[in-house]
């Protein structure tokens, strides 16, 4: 069985050090002029140990929207074709400088509709929008008393409408310092330790003039933002690093939590919406999360990813070519296993 292209081989207990690196410089998403959609494509290029993924071609990858909401896809779940350079013609034509991934891949946009959380857009509740008594599937740090002073649903101001919200999209207003938590066991979700996960939260403090600290937790991983003044819809996401891998977010009973520590005046609030928790998708040896924004992607919206490398590591290249894996690698004095000579 050939391992996944994203798989690395750890150092193990023998203490063996890294081999020479192919020294990739990985490109982030560069929008091609004229894009309609305001989202982006997030790219993860390291494994759970923080090691750079080196089992891939040196090429320019183009991601182009080929199906949008007018041609068969749901809004927020647009389909992108990912394509690199032409492939090698046979095993003797392995020119890494002019050959690439070849066969295109198709990745789908992520939205609250395919989040691994229930009620990811906060539109479900008990009671009314102005006087909710419960935020469905979410546990509040203080019981929702239903007088509208700690939570309200805002059906006028929301990040984007999810398909699951039917005819009444909404965001959630938080008026007081509160924590909302959802255990993954609510949906019976089990994480695959061999796949990374993407987590984001949309927030807006401009509408309600809220100020304070907003914190997002994925198991043991935490990210926060200090909000001092109003701004429009903004994304808070778990870093696109080794933090994305389940091993580094491990908890015995994992959950996703959102904490609002308020410092602004009585009556002010923050709006939150669109909690996306989902797997990254793999193409060409690295991982991607296509995530739309307030304005949906449309046909022919494009991004490019330009990868370069000094690519002098013979060992790393042959492990990739023969087995589809990469080994722990480094540059300079950090290398402890010398490269082979040809």
N, C-alpha and C positions, 0 to 999 in steps of 0.2 A: 504494500500500500504506500503510495507516494503522499507525503504530508502536504497540507495546504500551503500555498505560496506565502501565507502570512505567518507560518510557523517558524519559531526560532528554536535552537537547541541550546539549553542553558549550560552554564559552566559545570554544574554538577558538584559533587562533593570532593572531587579530586583537585579542586583549586586551579584548574587549567585556565589560563588567561585568554584574552581575545586574539583573533587573527587580524591581519590588516583589513581595513575597511575599504569598500568601494567609494567611500566619501561622496555620498549623494548630497546634492542641494535640492530639496523638494520644493516645488512651486505650490503656492496656494492659489485659490480660485481667482482668475483674472477675467472679469466680465468683458465679453466682446461688445464693442460699441453698438448701442441701439437696443439693449435688453429692455423689455417691458417690465418683467417681474422684479420685485425689490428684494427677493431672498438671495441666498448664497448656497454654495456647496462647501461643506466643512470636510476637511481631510485629516485623517489620523495616520501618522507615518511611523509610530513607534509601537513596540509590543508592551506586554505587561511589565517587563523589566526596564522599560525606558530605552531599549535597544532600537537603533534605527532599522527599519525593514529594508533589506537589501536584496530580496529575491524578486527583482523586476527589471524591466528594460529602462534604458536611458532614452527618453522620448518626450514629445509633447502630446499630452492627452487632451482631446477635445470632447466636451460634454455638451450635447445639443438637445433641446426640448423637442420631442417628436410627437407627443400627445398631450394636449391640454384639455381644459374643461369644455371646449367647443368641439373636440374631436374624440371624446370617449373617456377621458380621465376625470376623476373627481377633482374639484378645486382643492389645491394643496397637495394633491397626489399626482402631479404631472410626471410623465415618463421621459427620462433622458437617455439618449444613446451616448455611451462612452466609447471612444475609439482612439487608438494610438497609431503608431506607424505600421506599415505592412509587415506581415510575419515572414520568417525564413521559409524558403521553398522546400528545404529538406535539412537533415541533420548535418550536412556538410556546409550548409550556408548559414553559419551561425555568426553573422557579423553584427555585434552588439551596437555598433555605431550607426548602422543604417536600417536595422530591423527592429520590429517592435512587437507589441502585444498581439496585434493582428485582429482576431475575432472580436467584434464589438460586444459590449455588455450593456444591459438595460437596467437602470436603477430608477426607483420610484421615489417621489417626494414624500417627506414625512410631515404628518400633521397630527392634530389631536385625535383624528379619526382612527389612526392606527397606533396610538400611544398604548403602552402596556399598563397604563393606569385607567381606572374607571372614573367617569365624570371629569375628564382631563380639561374640559373647558368651563367647568363650574356652573353649567346651566341647569343642573338638576338640584332640587332642594325640596325640603318640606316647608310648608307655610307659603308665603308669597314672596315676590322679589324684594319688596320693601321691608318685609318682616319675616325673614326666614327663621325657622326653628332648627334646621339642620342643613348642612352642606353634604349632599349625598355622597357616600363612600369616603369622605374625609373626616378625620377625628380632630376636633379643635382642642387646644390646650385648656380652654375654658368653655363650658357648655354654652351653646348658642341659645340665648335667652329669648330671642324672638321679638325684641323691641326695636330692632334696626340700628342700635347704637354700636354694635361690634361688626356686623356683616350686613351687606345688602347686595343684591344682584343688579348690575347695571346693564339694561337691555338697549341702551343708546350708544354707549361707548364700549367697544370691545376691539380686540386685536384683529381678529379675522373670524368669519363664520365657519364653523366646522360642520360637515355634513350631518354628524350625529346630533347637532343642536336643532334639527328640523326647522321650524319657522321662527324660533325665538333664540337667536344667539345672545350671549351675555358674557360679561366679565364679572369678577367678584371684587367688591369694595371691602377693604379692611380698615375699620375706623380706630381700632385699639391694638395694643401690642398683643399679638396672637401667634400661635404656631398651628399649622395645619399639617396633618400627617396621614399618609396612606401606606399601609404595609403591602408588600407585593403579594402576600398571601390572600389579600382581598379577592384577587382574580385567580389565585393559584399559580401565579407566574413563577417560573423557575429560570434562573439565569444560566446561560451557557458560558462557562468560564473560558472557553476558547474563542469567544466573540466579544468585541467591545460594544459598549452601549452609549448612546447619545442622550443627554438630558438638557432641556432648556425651559425657561419660564419667561413669558412676556409680561412686562410691567409698565405702568404709566403713573407718574406722580403729579403730572401737570393738571389733570382734571380736578383732583381733590386737594391739591396743594400739600400733599403729604411729605414729611421729611422723617428720616430715620435710617435704619439699617435693614436691608432685605437679605436674607440668607437662604440659600438653596442647598439641600443635602441629598446625596445619593449614597445611602449606606454610610460608610465612614468618610466619604469624600464631601468636602464643604467648599462653597464659594459664596462671597457676599459682596454687596455694593453699598456704600454709604451715600445716601441721597439727601442733598442739602437744598435743592431747588427743583422746581417743576421742570419736567421734560416730557417729550412725546413717548410713544411706544418704543421700548428698548428691550433687548434680549439679555438675560442672565443665563449663562450656561456653565456646566461643569467643564473644566479645562480639557482641551483636546490634546491630551497627553496620556501617559500611562494610567492616569486617574480614571480613564474610560473603561478599564478592564475590571471585571468583577472581583478578581483576586485582591485588587487594591482598594475595593470598596466593601470588603467583606464584613458582614454582621451576621449573627446567628439567625436573626429574624429581620431581614433587610426591609427598609422602608424609604420612601421619598418624603421629605418634609420641607415646608416653606415657613420661614419665621419672619415676622414683621415686628421690629423693635422701634416703636414710634417715638419721635422727639418733638413733633410739631404740635400745634395748638389743638384744643378740643374741637371736634367737628371736621377736622381734616382727615383725609384718607388716601390710600393708594389702591389702584386697580391692578389686578393680576389676571392672567388668562393663558390659555394655550400651553399647558404643560405637556411637552413632548418627551416621552421616554421610550426609546426604541433602539434596535440594533443598528449599528453601522453596516453598510454593505461593502463587499470586497470587489475591487477590480484591479487587475494588473499588479497585485502584490501590496497594495495599500487599501485603506478603508475610507469610505465616503458616507456623508449624510447630506442628502439634498433636502434643504429646508426653505420653503417659500416664505414670503413676507406678506405685508398688508396687501400689496398688489400682486396678484397671482402671475406665475410664469406663463408665457405664451409660446406657441410654436416658433421655433428657430431662435429663441433665447439661447445664448451660448456662453460657456466658460472654457478657458484653457488652463492647463497645469503644465508648466515647463520644468522638467527635471534635467539636471546636469550631474556629472560625476567625473572625478579624475579616473575612476574605474581601473586602478592598477592591481587590485587584489585578484590574483589568479585563483587562490583557494576559494574565496567567496563566490566568484563567478562560476566555478565548476560545481560547487555544492548546490548552487541555485539551478544550474542547467541540468545536472544529473538527478537531483532529488527534490527540487522545488523548495528547498529550505535555505535559511541563512543562519550563520553562526554568530555568536557575540564578536563584535568587531570594534576596532579603535584605530586611531592614527598616532603617529609619532612614538614617543617613549612608552605610551600605554600598551603598545603591542607586545605580547609576550610569546606568541607563536609565530615564527618567521614564515613568510610566504615561500611558495615553491618557485623554482626558476624553470624556464622553458627553453 
